[in-house]
Amino acid sequence: MEYLLQVKIGALIGLLLLTLLFGFIPAKVKWFRQTNGSETHRTVLSLISCFAGGVFLAACLLDIIPDYLSDISAALDVQKLETSFPLPEFIIAAGFFTVLILEKTVMHFRERRGAGEERAPLLSGNRNGHGAVTTPDLEDSAHHVHVDFQAHSPFRSFMLFLSLSLHSVFEGLAIGLQSTDSKVLEICIAILVHKSIIVFSLSVKLVQSAVQPAWVAAYIFVFAMMSPLGIAIGISVVEAALTSGALIQAILEGLAAGTFIYITFMEILPHELNSAGKQILKVLFILLGFTIMAALTFLG
């Protein structure tokens, strides 16, 4: 086995193990799953969620979308496709509206069946994901609180997982397609740092949603497998000397980017910013998560 192939296989195993490690910390540590702790506990959980929101915002604007625009441009040049229509942006919009239509369709049929599964805990006066008490007479309280009844829904958590998983496949593909061991190691280290923060943040969002613990574990395991899967695909392409499929890959990246935009701006950020208390501190933690990811992107 040649040295380059050994380096790629080592990167595959390293990405798998470290992603599992960082992903299972929030999933397995009981502290992250408590919803009826002290005020300090709830505040810390909220700030961690804000930090995760900043991470996802940076991943969306500084990583996923730029990577996609670069790949789709190169793929269109190879295919010699020229058009005045903003095709790359249209593909992103298609991903956005796909998730929007799917979610609203699911909600429509749930309402018709009278399920009310996600609204019931909020309307019954129970505590939400951060422990804040919510009751039907919030409109009459001294301090009006906006309540997002679909915040942290299982469907949105699944779509977040799906979009991140697709992006992880493409990240792994970038490693598998490299022709030098130094470039493999350089990209692998960058992805290791980046993905460790991403999977930790993803795990926090899944734990705070209504997803069952067994499904959280399954999501984390499958997500951990995505980058190694991309590496394996890249190795196969290099070994088989295949060059086709770049345009299909770019289109899938665009759909994933649109999905990610929807989840970031319609679920993660509004949920925290529309809830009462510690507003300035929340913004600072969102900026902290964004800044760390921006610094990693700049250095990488």
Disulfide bonds with the S-S distance in Angstrom:
none
